[in-house]
Amino acid sequence: MTYLEYTVKRVPSGLAKVLYVNWALVVLLVAVASVGFIMLYSVAGGALRPWAEPQMQRFALGLAAMFMIAFVPIWFWRNVAALAYGVSLLLLIAVEFVGEVGMGAQRWIDLGVIRLQPSELTKITLVMALAAYYDWLDPQKISRPLWVGLAVLMVLAPAALVLSQPDLGTALLLMLGGGAVIFAAGVHWAYFASVLGLGTAAVTLVMASRGSEWQVLRDYQYRRIDAFLDPSIDPLGAGYHINQAKIALGSGGWTGRGFMQGTQSRLNFLPEKHTDFIFTTLAEEFGFVGGLSLLVLYALILIFCTASALKQRERFPALLTVGITASFFLYFAVNMAMVMGLAPVVGVPLPLVSYGGSAMMVLMGAFGLVQSAHIHRPRGRA
């Protein structure tokens, strides 16, 4: 059955689509975003400005965009996936020439209304393109080297552009998110074993290149790795972020110091307290209970998205939902691991909680795609 046939015959139309919205997922997204509003209010010293109010406005806009995307038939998003991927690549290239520099990195394009970070957009367009690719590809060819190579090239092209900005964290997320779609598509496990071996060799090569003429990473990135392995070697430099984060996490105890009572954030010891390290502020003020509560909300989002993916009968919406779910998991898993000292500091925001425009809007658009797949999946007998 073609997309057009099931869209015409089996998918709800008009106001009936509202009944098929995954409203539980909407409630969970609002709950997580509300946690972010509360924490941004706290880190600003009990003020809506400069972070909480703009974040609320962006979330409201993102929620509206999510519903707009959700009500568009999923076959439309399949048809524009290649175009969206191509546009995101062009934007990444444009960053090299007209991008704005911030905190030592050239990652943004000023569009007047908003400063767009194309690497955030690429996280979703890459998943769309891979899902469309495997929807088009003959299942018998999925594990053949040529077709696997094309998929890998689709992942490596944007990852290389993002790495040059430099943005190691986002480049890794692109590769992991793309790998999740490739794995879900059914590519043979031997390819992933080979990638693991090559990855180990690459890490060895990266570390061996330090101090040489062909050094792979920037000096500050190597210092972050050193600080990850032993934060005490430079407590006021590269190790400062993680040391202060651990102090905030530990001082929160079971129930926390209380709302707006966190000394690490209030006294500005905690760096990037409104963006990458906002989870430590939450843990300091609301303790283990608060941190676990947020983690439960994230887990429920994963469960509802995974359940939606399992109910899909068509390849594209199933892979699209899986890819977005995996990317969302990587977002918060990497951030939490980073602030707890379980991973190097790579500059990954906490989804829907950290302050930021591009990340918020792109993520809400991604959940709009998940909702579109959920709303427009065929129901009843095939």
N, C-alpha and C positions, 0 to 999 in steps of 0.2 A: 504493500500500500504506500503510495507516495505521500509526501508532506501535504500537497494540495488536497488530496482526497481526505486525509484524516482531519485537516483543518476545516474543510467544508462540512464533513459529515459528523465528526465526533467531538469537536472542540466547541466549548461554549462561546457565545458571542454577546456583544453589548454588555448590559448591566449584569447579565448572568455570570460574567467572568469574576465579578466581585466575590461570588460564593466560593470560587475555587482558589482564591488567594490563600496562601499558607499563613493564616493570621497568627498562629503560634510563633512563627518565625519573626513576624513583624513586632510582636510584643517583646520578644527576646532582644531584638535589635534596639528597640526603644529603651529597654532596661539597661543594656550595656552602655548606650550613649548617655543615659542619665547618670550613670556612675561617673562617666567622664566629665559631665557638667559640674557635678558636685566637687570633684577633685580639682578641676580648674578654678572653681570658685574659691576653694580652700587655698591653693598655692598662690592666688592673687591677694591673699590676706583678707578674704571676706568681701570680694568685689566681683561684679560681673565682668568688668573690664580689667585687663585687656584680652582675656582668653575665653571665659565662659560664654559671654553673650555672642561673640562671633561664631563660636563653635555651635551654639544652639541654632543660629541662623543657617549655618551650613548644613546642619543635620536636617532641618526642616526642608531646605531646598533639595538635599539628597534624598529625603523620603519621598518627596513629590516626583523626583526623577526616577526613583525606583518603581513607583506605580506606573509611570508613563512607559517605562521600558517593559514592565511586566505585562501590560495589556497588549503589547505588540506581539503577533504570532512568532513562535520560536523559529519557524522556517525562515523568516526575514533575517534574523540574526545569523543564521547559518549562511545565508547568501551574501551577507556583507562582512563576514569574518575575515576573508582575505584582504578586503579593502581596509578594514580597521587595522589589521596587522601592518599593512604597508604604510598607512598614515603614521602609525606609532613609530615605525622605523625612520621615516622621514623626519619626524619631530626629534628623535634621538640624534640624528645627524645634524639637525638645525641647532641643537644645543651646543654643538662643538663650535659653531660660528657666531651665534647671536645669544647664547645662553647667559644668564646672570650668575655671578659668582656669589656664593654665601658660605661662610665657615670653611673657606679653603677649597670648595668644590663648585664646579660649574654644572648645575643640574636643572635650572629653572628657565622657563621662557615667560616673559612678562606679556600677558595678553590684555593688559589694561584693567579688566575687571578682576582677573585672578592671575596669580603666578602659577603656571602649570608646570608640574614635574612629570615630563613624559615617561620616565621610568616607571612611575606608578601606573599609568595608563597601560603600559606594555605588559604588566603582570597579567592583565585580564585579556588583552587582545591576543597575546600569545596562546593562552588557553583556548580562546575561541578558534584561532587558526588551526591549532592542533586537533581540536575536536572535529572541525569541518574536514580536515585532511583525512583523518581516519574514518570519518563517515563516508567520504568519497572513495577511499582506497578499498580495493578488493580484499576481503578477509584473508584470502590465500597468500597475499603478498605482505602481510603485516610484519613478519619476521625476516623477510628477505633483506640482505645487506643494503641494497640500493635504496629501498624505501625507508629503512631505518635511518640511513645516512641523511636523507632529505629532512626527516623529522628532527634529527640532531642538529642539522644546519639551521633549521628554523629557530632552535633554542639558542644556539651559540651566537648567531648574528646580533640579536639585541643585547645578549649578555656581554659581549665584547665591547659594544658601544657604551653600555652603562659602566663597565669596569674602567673605561678610559676617562670617566668624568672627574674624579674617581668615586665609585660607590660599590665597594666590595660586597656589602650586605645585600643590596638589591640584586646585584649580579648573581649571587648565590641563590637567592629566592627565586629568580627567574629560572635558573637551571633545575632547582629542586621541583618547582611547580610544573615546569614542562616535563620533567622526568616522571612525575606522578601521572600525567595524562598518557604518556607513552606506555607506562606500565599498565595502566587501567585498560588501554586499548588491546592488550594481549601480546605485546612483544616478548619474545623468549627471554627467560631469566638469565641466560648466558651473557647477553649484552650488558645487563646490569652488573654482573660479576666482573666483566671486563672493565666497565667504567669505574667500579670500586678499586680495582687494581691500578688503573691509570690515575685515579684520583690520589691514591696513596703515593704514587710516583711523582705526581705533580706537586703535592705538598712538600715532599722531600726536595724537589727541584727549587721550589719557591724559597724554602729556608736556606738552601745551599747558595742561592744567588745573592743573599744579603751582603752588602758591601762591595759587590763586584760591579763591573761596567754594565752588565746585563741584568741588574737587579729588577725583579718582577714587580714587587709592591713598593709603595711609598714608605718613607722612613717612619711616618707616624703610624702606619698600619703595622709595621713590625713592632713598634713600641707597644701597640695595643695587644699584640700576641704575647710579648714579654710580660706585660702587666696581667694578662689573663693567667699565665702560668705561675707568676709570683708577684702579686700586687705590691708586696712590701719593698721591691727593689727600687721603686720610684713613687713613694706615697704621695708626693706633692705634684707629680707630673702625670705620666701615663697611667699610674695606678690609682690616681686620685678618685676618678669616677667610681670605680668598683669598690674601693675602700669605703667611701661615703655611702654608697648604696647598701653595702652589707651592714653598716652601722644602723641605717634607717630600718632595714628589714629586721635586724635582731632586736632593736629597741621597741618594736611594736608588740612583741610578745604574742599572747593568745588573742587578746581583744583590743589592743592598740592603746595609744595615748589619748585618743579622743579626737573628735572632729576639730580641725584647725589647731591642734595642739602638738603637731609634729615639729620637734626642734630642728631636725635636719633641713626641712624645707622652709620653715619659718625664718630661720637664721641664715638661709641661703648657702648652707654647706653642700646641699644636694645639687649637683649640676643638671641642667636640662630637665628641671623638675616638672615642667609642663608638657614635655614631649617624650623623649625616649625613656626617661627614668620616672615616669609618673606612677608606675606600679609600686615603686618603693615608697612613694608618698602615701599611697593607699594602704600599704602594709604597715607603715609606721602609725598611721592614725586609726586604722581599724583592725590591725593585727592579723594573725593567721586566719581568723574567721572571715575577715573582710576579703583577704586575698583569695581564700578558698571559694567564697561566694561568687567572686568574679569568674574564677576558673570554672565553676559549675555552669554559669550562664554561657560561657564559651562552649563548654562540652555539649550543652543542650542544643546550641546552634548547629554544631557538627552533627549531632544525632538526627535532627530534623532534616538537614540538607542531605545526609547520607540516605535516610529513609526515602526521600523524594527521588534520589538518583536510582535507587533499587527498583522503584516502581515504573521507571521509564521503559518504554518499549522500543524507542528509536535510539540509534547510536549517538547522534550528535547531542541531544539534550542530556543523555546519560553521562557522556564524557565531559560535557561542559560543566554540569553540576559537580561531578567528582573533582575536576580540575580547580574550580573555584573553592570548593570545600577544602581541598588540600592546601591551596594557597592561603586561605584564611587561617588554617591550623598553623602553617609555617610562620605567619605573621606573629601570632601571640606566643607561640612556643619559643621562637628565637628571641623575642623581646624578653620574655620572662627568664629564659636561660641566661641571657646576657646580664640582666640586672642582678641575678643571683650568683654570678661568677661561674656559671656552668658553660659559658661560651664567651668568646672574645667580644668586646664592644664593637658593634658594626653599624650602629645607627639605624635600627629598625623600630618604627613607632608601634605602640600598642593599639591594635585596631579599635576604632570607634571611641577610644578613651584619650589617647594622646592628641594634643592640639595640632591641627594641620588641615589645610584646605584640599589639596590634591588627593591625599590618601583617603579622606572622608568621602569625597564625591565619587572617586573611582570605586571604592568599596561598596557604596550604596548602589552604584550602577551595576556592579557585579551581582549583588543580591537581587537586583531587578531581573537579571538574566536567569537566575535560579528560579525566581517566581514565574517568569515567562515559561520556562520549561515545565514547571509544576502546573500552571494554569492550563497550558495548551497540550498537555499529554492526552493521548486518546484514552477514553474511559469506556467501560463495558467490554463486550467481547470483541476480540480482534477479527 
